[in-house]
Amino acid sequence: MSTIMQTPQSILSTFTPFGPPVLRTHGFPRKVLLASAQPFAQEFIDATPYPESAAQWLTDLLNLLASIVNQNEDLSRVVVAEAEYQQLSAVLDDLIYGVGEDEDHPLSAAMALIGTLIKTYEDQHFPKLVDLFPELSKETLDKTIGESENTIAILSEQIKTDFVIVFFSIGCLLWKGGKAEDAIAAYDLAVHINSDYASIYASRGEAKADLNDLIGARSDLQNALKLSEKQGEKDFSVAIEDRLQELDIIEAIIAYFSEPRFAKFSIIREYSIQMGKIHSKADIVLRDAKRNFVVIAECKSSVETNYSPEPLKSFLCATDTPFGIFASGTNTGSWVFYENLRHNRFRQIERSDFEKRVLE
């Protein structure tokens, strides 16, 4: 970016703690265990897209930090250009105003990292103590220089982790704000710096699933599973295995609706549905040529603790969709087919009846 980021102060209040469907973070330092690392959410998710100005602000911040990383192969000795310093200073002013001392704010880690980068630039370009005060004794100077070098050494060890934390947090915010592609770009940067965090792979896999890249989602979740198993995170491993089973079910539903007899319908993945103030996404929607909803399918692994068709029924009510499928396995014989009788009433029907009425 060539200009200082223009940031209305009200934007920062948009980035309040959130709970996107990311798997529990393991292995991160305490500072990253913010709202950006909530347990994998099975209930409805408030995923209201940010105003475009807020999303653009996050994307600009991501691009600014990415340019610094791309120009510094060795992050232990970061060099910040003057233009980047000016932009970082403007961003820090906004973060100090909007984040303050709130350690649970999703951008608190970003504020700390930007402060470090600014200090790095000033240490490299601003006058040294010996230049300002030549009258100081050699002993005083040696002590000051020694303390400075020790601080730089500590920062060089921590800064890679700080970048990973910030890219992860920005990725989660972008994902929650409906910018899955930009979120993946943030996760990519985090993985490039350190590929040992299962949570980043899991979160990137979920963002890819949002974009209907089930192959990419599965690959990332499998990498997350390997890392969590290697690190002895049993609960995390179980959660990832459960999600992989759910992807199997989603693929089975897609294969079912891809049969030639359903050719007149279109299949939509991760369809956003608003229910009052709540926004959530249906796993699969079948739509006719007039764009009317015909079927909504929800896919949940049978081992999930929140094993319930209630979210499906809420989707059917909110959209007035005539039929629904609740799938808890890849075998069509295990699926439950519903007819929406309206007024919050539903009736289970046989698969043969479901197919006859949908295809008639």
ABEGO torsion letter per residue (X at the ends): XABBBBBBAAAAAABBBBBBBBBBBBGBBAAABBAAABBBBABBBBABBBBAAAAAAAAAAAAAAAAAAAABABAABBBBBAAAAAAAAAAAAAAAAAAEABAABAAAAAAAAAAAAAAAAAAAABBBAAAABAABBAAAAAAAAAAAAAAAAAAAAAAAAAAAAAAAAAAAAAAAAGBAAAAAAAAAAAAAABAABAAAAAAAAAAAAAAGBAAAAAAAAAAAAAAAAAAGBAAAAAAAAAAAAAAAAAAAAAAAAABAAAAABBBBBGBBBBBEABBBBBABBBBBAAGBBABBBBBBBAABABBBAAAAAAAAAAAGBABBBBBABABAAABBBBBBAEGGBBBBBBAAAAAAAAAX
